Amino acid sequence: MSDDGEVDKVLTASVHDVKYVMGLLRGVQFENRATIRATSGGLSVTVEEARTLLATAFIFKGIFDEYSYHPEAEPSSQAQSSQPASQPQEEGEPTAFEVPLNTLIECLSIFGNAGSSSSNTKHRLWHTGNSDQEDNQEEGSSNRANSRQNKGPANGRIDQYFGGDKGTGMRLSYVGAGHPLTLFMAEDASGPTATCEITTFEAEPMLELDFLESPTVLKIILKSSWLRDALSELDPTCERLTIIGNPPPPGRVARVSGPPRLRLQAVGTFGSTEMDYPSDKEVLETCDCEQQVRFSYVFKHIACASRALQNSTKTSLRINEEGMLSLQLIMPTARPRHGGNNTDGFIEFRCLPLDDDS
């Protein structure tokens, strides 16, 4: 309990426009059960499918306009065991809980896709209990638009956290185990607001896929559009997708005569399809492969990355010696953040190969 009698919150975060956060969440919206882990560095949202595919959206602290995290006094052992290996070690253990992902996204989009408010709309306000202060702020909202850069932050003003940009703003809070995840949504000071309480559940252990357990045998960085277009052109009835990586041709062998550095081979009911990626910097920015690599995966699992690829700019494709596939998709933020820090979120997919190729 705090000095004023209110319950201390484990997590508080706010953002002036939920579009970017929703884009990250929708990138992993192929399963409803999602585990949220909160650390001092931000949030991660993880889903899995068929004990084979693990997808995690990383929403870093800098993406939010306000972020405050105070870990619970006694984190559960299950939260400790389910921390992903790729997540940097934080002081203390993360706070983990489960939520229905579909419900969370529906609450974030309660006012539609946001951004429809007019240019002369008053700045949005969080209610602080100080009505005189809020009334004065609302009366002077038209003047603040031009002089905000010369004024310090004022308690209770939404543009303290959200700037003056258009869109649906959100404040998120979580008290701790046994409490709901609370979202306060607002579009503008004169418009409607909504408070959503989403039931949370104790986080159960999820699939652990440690990519670094085995050496990496294939590492490629390419524009996400190349992979997105390839997946969209493949027959959705395909059953398996084989990824083939080849080392660079020896000597001065012409590019056209050597094997492709990357080949995608899809096999389905109506035949097979092959897509070759040449050794060209315009196509593959980097390609590290010392010997031929060939592993197959369930196509529908790889296709789960299609939605995330829509908003991604670059993809890091890696395969380790055991055939585990890692796709890291960079999701650029809509605007630069304060302090010049790189706070672009990303989504990582990890997928196990088919047994006959492992």
Backbone torsions as a table, in degrees:
resi	resn	phi	psi	omega
1	MET	NA	140.7	176.6
2	SER	-85.2	174.4	-176.0
3	ASP	-64.0	-29.8	-178.6
4	ASP	-88.2	8.5	175.6
5	GLY	90.2	-4.5	179.1
6	GLU	-83.0	151.3	178.7
7	VAL	-72.5	130.0	177.8
8	ASP	-65.3	136.9	-178.9
9	LYS	-94.4	137.3	175.0
10	VAL	-70.5	-40.0	-174.2
11	LEU	-138.6	132.0	171.5
12	THR	-137.5	130.1	179.7
13	ALA	-150.0	144.8	177.7
14	SER	-140.7	152.9	-179.6
15	VAL	-146.5	143.0	-173.8
16	HIS	-76.3	-22.5	-179.4
17	ASP	-145.5	121.6	-173.3
18	VAL	-81.4	-2.0	-174.6
19	LYS	-56.5	-46.7	-175.1
20	TYR	-67.4	-43.1	178.4
21	VAL	-62.6	-40.8	178.4
22	MET	-64.3	-35.7	177.9
23	GLY	-62.6	-40.2	177.1
24	LEU	-66.9	-42.2	-179.5
25	LEU	-67.1	-40.3	179.4
26	ARG	-66.8	-23.6	177.6
27	GLY	-65.6	-19.8	178.5
28	VAL	-118.6	20.1	-176.4
29	GLN	-87.5	54.9	173.4
30	PHE	-109.2	-4.6	172.2
31	GLU	-138.6	150.7	-175.6
32	ASN	-85.6	-34.7	-179.3
33	ARG	-75.2	118.6	-177.9
34	ALA	-130.5	139.8	176.8
35	THR	-106.1	122.4	176.9
36	ILE	-100.0	129.0	175.1
37	ARG	-117.3	127.6	179.2
38	ALA	-109.3	132.7	174.8
39	THR	-134.1	177.7	177.5
40	SER	-66.8	-16.8	-179.0
41	GLY	-95.2	-6.3	179.7
42	GLY	138.5	-161.1	-176.3
43	LEU	-116.1	150.8	168.3
44	SER	-130.4	140.4	-179.1
45	VAL	-122.6	119.1	-171.6
46	THR	-121.6	136.5	173.0
47	VAL	-131.8	159.6	177.9
48	GLU	-139.8	161.5	177.7
49	GLU	-142.4	130.3	171.2
50	ALA	55.9	28.3	179.8
51	ARG	52.6	27.7	-177.4
52	THR	-130.1	-34.7	-175.7
53	LEU	-117.3	132.2	178.2
54	LEU	-128.2	125.4	-179.8
55	ALA	-125.6	134.1	-178.1
56	THR	-132.9	128.0	173.1
57	ALA	-99.1	124.0	-179.4
58	PHE	-101.3	117.4	-178.7
59	ILE	-114.1	97.1	-171.7
60	PHE	-74.8	159.7	-177.9
61	LYS	-54.2	-41.0	-176.9
62	GLY	-67.0	-14.3	177.5
63	ILE	-71.0	-28.9	-179.5
64	PHE	-87.2	154.0	175.1
65	ASP	-84.1	-23.2	174.1
66	GLU	-141.5	132.0	179.0
67	TYR	-147.7	122.8	179.7
68	SER	-136.3	126.4	-178.5
69	TYR	-131.3	127.2	176.4
70	HIS	-130.2	103.9	-174.1
71	PRO	-60.6	150.3	176.9
72	GLU	-64.8	153.9	-174.9
73	ALA	-63.1	-39.7	-176.7
74	GLU	-129.0	84.3	178.0
75	PRO	-64.3	148.3	-177.2
76	SER	-73.3	153.9	178.0
77	SER	-67.3	-28.0	179.1
78	GLN	-67.6	-38.7	177.6
79	ALA	-63.5	-35.3	179.4
80	GLN	-66.5	-43.9	-176.2
81	SER	-72.2	-20.5	-175.2
82	SER	-97.6	7.2	178.8
83	GLN	-67.4	128.4	-178.1
84	PRO	-66.6	146.1	-177.1
85	ALA	-66.3	-26.9	-176.2
86	SER	-78.0	-14.5	-176.5
87	GLN	-79.3	132.2	-179.3
88	PRO	-60.5	147.3	-180.0
89	GLN	-68.4	131.1	178.9
90	GLU	-110.6	161.2	172.9
91	GLU	-70.2	124.6	-175.3
92	GLY	79.4	178.2	-177.9
93	GLU	-98.1	150.5	178.3
94	PRO	-70.0	155.8	172.6
95	THR	-92.4	123.6	-174.9
96	ALA	-123.0	139.8	175.6
97	PHE	-156.5	157.9	179.6
98	GLU	-102.3	146.5	173.9
99	VAL	-139.5	155.2	170.5
100	PRO	-74.7	113.6	-173.0
101	LEU	-63.1	-38.7	179.7
102	ASN	-60.5	-40.7	179.3
103	THR	-66.0	-41.8	179.3
104	LEU	-60.0	-45.0	-178.8
105	ILE	-68.7	-36.7	176.6
106	GLU	-62.6	-38.2	178.7
107	CYS	-67.9	-40.0	179.4
108	LEU	-65.7	-27.6	-178.8
109	SER	-102.4	25.9	-175.1
110	ILE	-64.5	-26.3	176.4
111	PHE	-102.2	23.5	-176.7
112	GLY	87.9	-154.2	-178.3
113	ASN	-86.6	4.5	174.5
114	ALA	68.9	170.3	175.8
115	GLY	85.5	11.7	-176.4
116	SER	-98.6	-1.0	-177.8
117	SER	-69.3	148.4	-176.1
118	SER	-75.9	165.2	-174.3
119	SER	-70.0	-21.8	-178.4
120	ASN	-100.0	16.4	178.9
121	THR	-69.6	141.9	178.8
122	LYS	-68.3	154.5	178.9
123	HIS	-64.1	145.5	-179.9
124	ARG	-75.5	149.4	-177.0
125	LEU	-127.3	137.9	165.7
126	TRP	-87.2	138.4	178.3
127	HIS	-74.6	127.2	-178.4
128	THR	-116.0	-5.8	-177.3
129	GLY	93.3	-10.2	178.5
130	ASN	-100.7	86.7	-172.2
131	SER	-67.0	-34.8	-179.4
132	ASP	-64.4	-43.8	179.7
133	GLN	-62.9	-42.6	-178.1
134	GLU	-67.2	-37.8	179.1
135	ASP	-64.3	-41.9	179.5
136	ASN	-64.6	-38.4	179.2
137	GLN	-65.5	-40.2	-177.9
138	GLU	-68.2	-38.0	-179.5
139	GLU	-66.5	-32.2	-177.4
140	GLY	-98.8	17.2	-175.1
141	SER	-63.9	-34.7	-178.5
142	SER	-67.8	-32.3	179.2
143	ASN	-79.5	-29.4	-177.4
144	ARG	-66.7	-27.1	-176.5
145	ALA	-58.7	-33.1	-178.0
146	ASN	-94.3	-17.3	-174.3
147	SER	-118.5	10.4	-174.8
148	ARG	-61.1	-34.0	-176.1
149	GLN	-67.5	-18.2	-179.9
150	ASN	-96.8	0.8	-176.3
151	LYS	-113.0	146.0	175.8
152	GLY	-78.8	168.3	-179.9
153	PRO	-66.0	144.9	178.2
154	ALA	-116.9	134.7	-178.8
155	ASN	-61.3	135.9	175.0
156	GLY	87.4	-0.6	-179.0
157	ARG	-98.2	126.7	-173.9
158	ILE	-65.3	-30.3	-179.7
159	ASP	-73.8	-5.6	169.9
160	GLN	-61.3	-35.0	-179.1
161	TYR	-105.6	-31.5	-166.6
162	PHE	-106.6	1.1	-174.5
163	GLY	64.8	-154.1	178.7
164	GLY	-119.1	15.3	-175.2
165	ASP	-69.3	155.6	176.9
166	LYS	-75.3	159.3	177.5
167	GLY	130.7	173.7	177.8
168	THR	-89.3	121.3	179.0
169	GLY	-88.4	155.3	-178.5
170	MET	-141.6	138.9	167.2
171	ARG	-120.2	125.5	-176.7
172	LEU	-110.9	139.5	176.5
173	SER	-146.0	149.5	-179.8
174	TYR	-144.6	121.6	-176.4
175	VAL	-80.1	-37.8	-179.1
176	GLY	149.5	-174.3	-176.5
177	ALA	-53.0	134.1	179.8
178	GLY	88.6	-4.4	-179.8
179	HIS	-110.3	155.2	179.7
180	PRO	-77.5	163.4	169.0
181	LEU	-87.1	120.0	-173.6
182	THR	-105.2	130.4	177.4
183	LEU	-119.3	126.9	172.6
184	PHE	-109.2	118.4	-174.4
185	MET	-112.0	140.0	179.0
186	ALA	-151.0	146.7	176.4
187	GLU	-106.1	-45.9	178.3
188	ASP	-157.1	170.9	-173.4
189	ALA	-65.6	-32.9	-176.4
190	SER	-94.7	-9.1	-177.2
191	GLY	-93.1	-175.3	-178.0
192	PRO	-75.2	157.1	172.0
193	THR	-125.1	163.7	-180.0
194	ALA	-143.4	138.6	174.6
195	THR	-116.6	122.8	-179.0
196	CYS	-116.2	133.4	175.1
197	GLU	-116.3	117.0	-176.5
198	ILE	-105.8	123.7	180.0
199	THR	-61.3	133.6	177.9
200	THR	-109.0	156.5	-178.7
201	PHE	-130.1	157.8	177.5
202	GLU	-64.8	133.2	-177.1
203	ALA	-70.2	126.6	176.3
204	GLU	-93.0	152.5	178.8
205	PRO	-58.3	134.4	179.3
206	MET	-108.8	174.7	179.1
207	LEU	-59.0	131.9	178.0
208	GLU	-105.5	115.7	178.6
209	LEU	-122.5	100.5	179.9
210	ASP	-91.6	102.3	-176.3
211	PHE	-65.5	-31.2	-174.4
212	LEU	-81.9	2.0	178.2
213	GLU	-62.5	-32.6	-178.3
214	SER	-121.6	153.8	178.6
215	PRO	-62.2	148.1	177.1
216	THR	-80.4	128.3	-178.9
217	VAL	-107.5	-14.2	177.6
218	LEU	-145.1	127.3	177.9
219	LYS	-139.1	119.9	-176.9
220	ILE	-133.0	137.5	171.1
221	ILE	-118.0	125.5	-178.8
222	LEU	-144.3	163.7	175.5
223	LYS	-65.5	136.5	-177.8
224	SER	-61.5	-27.9	-178.5
225	SER	-63.0	-32.6	179.2
226	TRP	-64.9	-43.8	179.7
227	LEU	-73.4	-38.1	179.7
228	ARG	-61.4	-46.3	-179.2
229	ASP	-64.8	-36.3	179.8
230	ALA	-64.8	-45.8	-179.0
231	LEU	-66.2	-35.0	-178.4
232	SER	-71.3	-25.0	-178.6
233	GLU	-87.5	-12.8	-179.3
234	LEU	-79.0	147.9	178.9
235	ASP	-64.1	123.8	-179.0
236	PRO	-61.8	-14.2	178.2
237	THR	-84.0	1.0	178.8
238	CYS	-59.6	143.2	-177.1
239	GLU	-98.6	-34.6	-178.9
240	ARG	-139.9	151.3	177.3
241	LEU	-124.6	122.5	179.7
242	THR	-103.7	129.0	177.7
243	ILE	-105.8	124.0	-177.9
244	ILE	-120.9	124.8	175.4
245	GLY	-115.5	138.5	-179.4
246	ASN	-122.5	145.9	175.9
247	PRO	-70.4	163.3	178.3
248	PRO	-65.0	147.3	-179.7
249	PRO	-65.2	144.5	-179.0
250	PRO	-72.2	154.9	175.4
251	GLY	63.1	-139.9	-177.6
252	ARG	-111.9	36.6	178.5
253	VAL	-62.1	134.3	-179.4
254	ALA	-62.3	147.6	-178.9
255	ARG	-59.0	-37.8	-175.1
256	VAL	-69.2	-24.7	-176.7
257	SER	-91.4	-17.1	-179.4
258	GLY	-88.8	164.4	177.6
259	PRO	-67.9	154.3	178.6
260	PRO	-66.5	146.4	178.8
261	ARG	-66.4	-33.2	179.8
262	LEU	-137.7	133.2	176.5
263	ARG	-133.1	133.0	172.7
264	LEU	-107.4	126.4	-176.1
265	GLN	-125.4	114.4	-178.2
266	ALA	-109.6	136.6	-179.4
267	VAL	-124.1	127.6	179.8
268	GLY	-140.2	-167.3	-176.8
269	THR	-63.8	-35.0	-173.4
270	PHE	-103.0	17.3	177.1
271	GLY	128.3	-161.7	-177.7
272	SER	-129.7	157.2	-180.0
273	THR	-134.7	138.7	176.7
274	GLU	-122.4	136.3	176.4
275	MET	-127.7	123.4	-176.8
276	ASP	-106.3	139.8	176.1
277	TYR	-115.5	115.5	-175.5
278	PRO	-74.4	168.4	177.2
279	SER	-80.3	80.0	-175.5
280	ASP	-139.1	129.6	-178.5
281	LYS	-61.4	-25.0	178.4
282	GLU	-73.2	-18.7	-179.3
283	VAL	-106.1	-57.5	178.3
284	LEU	-110.2	110.3	-178.4
285	GLU	-64.2	-43.5	174.7
286	THR	-139.8	150.2	177.1
287	CYS	-150.6	107.0	178.7
288	ASP	-108.0	112.8	-178.4
289	CYS	-156.5	117.5	-176.4
290	GLU	-92.2	-25.6	177.1
291	GLN	-148.7	163.2	-174.4
292	GLN	-59.7	135.7	179.0
293	VAL	-120.5	133.9	-178.5
294	ARG	-147.3	114.1	177.3
295	PHE	-141.2	147.6	-179.4
296	SER	-114.6	149.9	-177.6
297	TYR	-137.8	158.1	174.6
298	VAL	-66.6	124.0	-172.8
299	PHE	-60.9	-40.7	-176.8
300	LYS	-64.7	-24.8	176.6
301	HIS	-72.1	-43.1	178.3
302	ILE	-67.0	-35.2	-179.4
303	ALA	-65.8	-17.0	177.5
304	CYS	-63.2	-19.2	179.2
305	ALA	-82.5	-5.6	-174.0
306	SER	-59.9	-42.6	-177.7
307	ARG	-66.3	-41.3	179.0
308	ALA	-65.4	-33.9	179.9
309	LEU	-65.2	-22.3	-179.7
310	GLN	-61.8	-33.2	-176.4
311	ASN	-109.9	9.9	-176.9
312	SER	-99.5	151.0	178.9
313	THR	-104.1	-42.8	-179.0
314	LYS	-130.6	150.2	-179.9
315	THR	-128.4	132.3	171.1
316	SER	-102.6	115.0	179.8
317	LEU	-106.7	120.1	-179.7
318	ARG	-131.9	146.5	174.5
319	ILE	-133.2	131.7	178.2
320	ASN	-94.8	-179.3	-173.3
321	GLU	-62.3	-26.6	179.2
322	GLU	-85.7	-3.0	179.4
323	GLY	93.0	0.1	178.5
324	MET	-66.6	132.2	-178.4
325	LEU	-100.2	135.5	174.6
326	SER	-124.8	122.7	173.9
327	LEU	-115.4	115.5	176.2
328	GLN	-108.6	118.4	-174.8
329	LEU	-109.5	116.8	178.1
330	ILE	-76.9	129.5	-179.7
331	MET	-115.7	98.0	-174.1
332	PRO	-67.1	142.5	176.7
333	THR	-73.5	159.5	-176.6
334	ALA	-74.8	-24.2	-178.2
335	ARG	-148.7	155.1	179.9
336	PRO	-66.3	150.2	-178.0
337	ARG	-98.0	162.7	-180.0
338	HIS	-65.8	147.8	177.8
339	GLY	84.0	-5.5	179.1
340	GLY	72.6	12.3	-178.9
341	ASN	-78.2	145.2	177.2
342	ASN	-83.1	104.8	-175.8
343	THR	-116.1	22.5	176.8
344	ASP	-58.7	130.0	174.5
345	GLY	-77.1	167.9	175.1
346	PHE	-150.5	162.6	179.4
347	ILE	-121.9	134.1	179.1
348	GLU	-118.7	131.3	173.9
349	PHE	-111.2	130.9	173.9
350	ARG	-123.1	130.3	-173.0
351	CYS	-137.3	136.5	177.4
352	LEU	-82.8	147.9	179.7
353	PRO	-78.5	167.5	172.8
354	LEU	-66.1	148.2	-173.1
355	ASP	-58.1	-35.6	-176.2
356	ASP	-72.5	-7.8	179.5
357	ASP	-113.5	-7.2	-176.2
358	SER	-83.6	NA	NA
